[in-house]
Amino acid sequence: MSTEQSGEWLLQAVRQEGALISDPLTEAEVRMLKTSVPSLFAGGLDRDQFRGLNNKVVRLARSAMDRGKVARVPTVEARPKLRIPADWFHHYTVIFTNNLDWVLSGALQNAMMANPFADETSPWESR
């Protein structure tokens, strides 16, 4: 599977969670998530809009991963105090190690660690 395919898998998982919890990603948000950060700002997005999109993706990604664990899908320890579904770990590792240049990549990194746009000071914990 290519880096972009892993990015698409993760984006689809976030979209599905948004639909499940009545907070769907708009088509414009999906396009923005597949754009590089410099291109996004060059296109006129302001910092508050960027923060809002990041926080929405962080919230949806964490919710989706927690939902998977409740459903008892296979999990892996991504780091101490963080256990996530194995499929999320696989696809996230692909986009992270291959530096997928999408806004989605940074938002998912914030979901896996601490989200500075929500003033989190310690990494997310989910066992």
Secondary structure by P-SEA (a helix, b strand, c coil): ccaaaaaaaaaaaaaaaaaaacccccaaaaaaaaccaaaaaaacccaaaaaaaaaaaaaaaaaaaaaaaaaccccccccccccccaaaaaaaaaaaaaccccaaaaaaaaaaccccccccccccccc
